[in-house]
Amino acid sequence: MTVHMSKSRPIRLRKGHKTDLRTQFGALVYRVKKDKLQILLITTRRTQSWSIPKGWPMSGKTPAEAAAREAWEEAGVKGVTHDQPLGYYTYSKVVETRGGEMPLPIFVAVYPLAAQEVLDDFPECDQRKRKWMSPKKAAFAVREPELAQILRNFDPRRLR
């Protein structure tokens, strides 16, 4: 398997405390339909922009298992994950604080998930849209350049 290591943009931390950078685990959900690779994107709840399912670490779950759980909760997909990440990307999540809104830098490890079941009834079905896209269209649709590069370069034949 090839791990895609993209060049990360620098993240500026206010004071450099280790709690200023958070980690999430994301699922690159894919399928092959009529010999064409498709990637599933979902909308974010806040801005309705396109992204992959992702979330916080979960007690008792590996990063790949946490990514698979997010794929179920956010996209209604169940499938097979791989334990090795495809790559990493960063983004800034806006969080509410006592003083108002504040950007929080997030580091996301992306795990491939081969879709086996796609269900219409899932925990966040009324909060998100989902859409299957070609890797090229998916890369164009997301905001984060590092994620776009992971999507554009993804080839499931390289997975072991």
N, C-alpha and C positions, 0 to 999 in steps of 0.2 A: 504494500500500500504506500502511496505517496502522500506525505503531509504537506499541504500547501502553506508556505510561510510567506505571507505578504509583508511588505514594509509598513509598519505601523506609523501613524502620524503621532507626533509627540502630544502627550497629555500634560496640561499644566495644572498642578495641584496648588490650592491656596496656601497651605502650610506644610504639605508633605506628610501628613499623618497617614499611617497605614490604613485607617478606616475610610480614607477619602477615595479609594478605588475599590469597586465591588466587582465580583465575578458572577457571570451567568453562564448557563449552558443552553445552547440552541440546537435545534434539529433541522438539518437540510433534508426535507421530506421529498422523495423522488419516486417516480415510476417510469416504466417504459411502456408506451402505448403505441401500437402499430409501428414498432421499431424506432420510435422517437422518444427521446428523453424529455420528461416533464418535471418541473420543480413546483412545489406548492408554496405559494406565498399567502400570508394572512395580513389583514389590516391591524394596526395598533389601535388600542381602545381610545387613546387620547387624541391623536392627530389623524387617524385613519390612513396613515401612510403604510406602504407595503413593507413587510419584513418576514422573518422566519419565526416560528414558535420558539420562545426562549423564556427562561425563568431562573429563579434563584436555586442555589444548592439545596438538596433535600436530605434530611437526616436518614441514614440507613440506605441511601441510594448512591450508586456510582454516578459520575457525571453523565454518562451515556443513558443510564436509566432515568435520570432527572430530565434530560432532553426528550426522551420518549414520552414521559409523563406530560410534559408541556405540549408535545405534538397532539396528544389525546385531548387535553383540556382546552387548548386554544384552536385546534384545527379539526378535531374529530377523527384523527388518524391513528391507527394501530399498525405496527410493523416491526421489522427487524433492524436493530441498531448495531453499529460497530463501536468497539471500545476505544478506538484511536480517533482523535479529532482530525478533521480535514484541514483546519486552520483556525485562525483567530481574527477577531476584529474588535474595534472599539466604537463606542458611541456615547453620547451624553444624554442621560435620562433626567428629566425635570421632576424634582420631588418637592413636596410641600414641607415647609419648615415654619417655625414660629414667626420668623421674619419675612415670610413670603415664599416664593418659589426659588429653588436653587438647582443649578445643574450638577449632576453627580456622574463622574466618569465611570463607565462600565466596560469591562473586558469580557468578551464572549468567546467561549470555546465552542466550535461548531462540529456536531456529530452527524454523520449520514444516517438516514432512516429510510429503508425501503418500505414503501406503503404496501400493506396487505389488505387492510380494511379501511374504507372511508365512509364514515357514518354521518348522517344528517343531524342526529340528536347527540349533542356533546355539551359539556359544561358551559362553554362560552359561545354557543351558537348564535345567541341573540346579540352578542357584543362585537362580533367580527365578521368580515367577509373573507372568503378564501377563493383562490384562483390558481389553476394549473397553468404554467407558462413554460416556454422554451427557456433554456439557460440564458440565452442572449436577452430575451425580453425580461426575464426575472432580474438579471443584472442591471438592466436599464431602469427597472421600476423601483429598486431600493435606493435609499439615500446615502448609505455608508459605502464609500469607495472600496474599502477592504472586503466587505461582504460581497459587493458586486464582483470583485475579482475571484472570490471563492466560487460564486455561482457560475460565472463565465467559464472557469477552468474545470468544473466538476465533471468527472467521468467515472461512472460506477464500475466500469470494467477494471479500474485500477484498485478497487477494494479487494481485500483478501480476508 
